[in-house]
Amino acid sequence: MAKSAFLANMSHEIRTPLNAITGMAYLIRRGGLSERQREQLDKLEGAGEHLLNIINAVLELSKIEAGKFVMAESPVQVGGILDNVLSMLNARAQAKGLRLEAEVDELPDDLVGDPTAV
């Protein structure tokens, strides 16, 4: 029970600044942006959404402990996931003088997974 309370409290503490970040990103987008700024803001919002999904996944631990966890299934587009990861990491790699590339073999079209794990 203490672990669940701790996780709920930490979730709230992390979500509060994350909501401020995503809210400010929304306001910035409404102000008009260049194409480069729009791309950068897309990455920021994507990273924020990814972080929120991680927080939600951590909170699922209490459901697992209570035996109430249900794994959701939805189509998974590995290429899209990989593109998102590369876009989030590319600027950091470039700042270090590195080139970030990914090479993926052909994958089946009918992959299924839990969207919060993706």
Residue pairs with C-beta under 8 A, 6 or more apart in sequence:
3 61
3 62
3 65
4 61
4 62
4 65
7 58
7 59
7 61
7 62
8 59
8 62
10 58
11 55
11 58
11 59
14 51
14 55
15 52
15 55
18 48
18 51
18 52
18 55
21 44
21 48
22 45
22 48
22 49
25 41
25 44
25 45
25 48
28 41
29 38
29 41
33 41
42 87
43 87
43 88
43 91
46 84
46 87
46 88
47 88
50 84
50 88
53 115
53 116
56 116
57 116
57 117
60 69
60 116
63 69
71 114
72 114
72 115
72 116
73 112
73 113
73 114
74 112
74 113
74 114
74 115
75 110
75 111
75 112
76 111
76 112
76 113
76 118
77 111
78 104
78 107
78 111
79 104
79 107
81 118
82 102
82 104
86 100
86 102
89 100
90 100
93 99
93 100
94 100
